Amino acid sequence: MHFFEFPHFCSVRQSVQHLCLPMVFALSVSGAWAQTPPQAINEKAATTTVLARGAAGVTITMADVLSELQRAPEASRLGAMERPDALQQIARNLLVRRVLAAEAIRDGLAKDSIVAATATIAQDRAFSDARLARLDAQNEPSESALDAYARNMYQANSSKFDRPAQTRARHILLANSGPESLQKAKDLLTQLRAGASFDDIAKTHSTDPGSAARGGDLGFFPTGQMVRPFDDAVNALSKPGDLSEPIETQFGYHIIRLEERKEKGRQTYEEVRPQLLSEARNAILNEARVQKIQNLNKDFVFEREAIEALAKPAVR
């Protein structure tokens, strides 16, 4: 069941990037249990406040819904917390599962060895995730430690932050619905050359939903990111304020205005610091997780004979 949907955006840009651990058990620190329920919610209230009721006295509490919300990305989680209908849908889905689970227990399915093992593993996963979250809290690095780690990352991989030459431009897009579209583009270009506001015309006439509200501003982009005719037209403009003739692409007709250019160079540490601090935190916490798992591994014993017997193909 899917509770959350994410919007999809399209524009004239063509289709255009974490730490890997050697152990599957070392979960990403950005995962669900790295997030905690809102501190303002009283724990007792969370477990006693009933949000939904089903057959045979089955209930869903505030704690159940908050737990399920931990599985969602932060932005979706915060959005759902502000929408009663979304919370009700989550409660409904949880209630379906809980009623079905109660029926399974009633019917004796809990006595099935595989079903029982599945339930145990689900409990193991919940508690182990909670233990890892506590481990993360215990190993939360200080700001100075994060900054030092991030600076080392920057110095060790400085070439990663090389930036190609970039161009910033605006455009007005008119969907190609026939000869009248080209004529309209020419008329708008005449108005622009006479001094009309590019920003105003883009907001009024452009059919590119991604940039029209910003006055046609496409931000900075490197050569090759836009479709070829658009790229060629941008490269032909020489100074800020220059306007292109109407350019046809598969999206329609474009009028392009050059805003500025940036030469290729390397991003400074300060420019990429927020990104590096996040990566540094993940790296430090993951290192602590790996160490914990390695320590646990020292006491593991595997019954090789039983494992090999399990791996043998079934006799047909």
Beta strands, then each sheet from edge to edge (+ up, - down):
strand 1: 50-53
strand 2: 59-61
strand 3: 162-163
strand 4: 166-174
strand 5: 217-222
strand 6: 247-249
strand 7: 252-262
strand 8: 265-266
sheet 1: 1+ 2-
sheet 2: 3+ 8-
sheet 3: 5+ 4- 7+ 6-
end
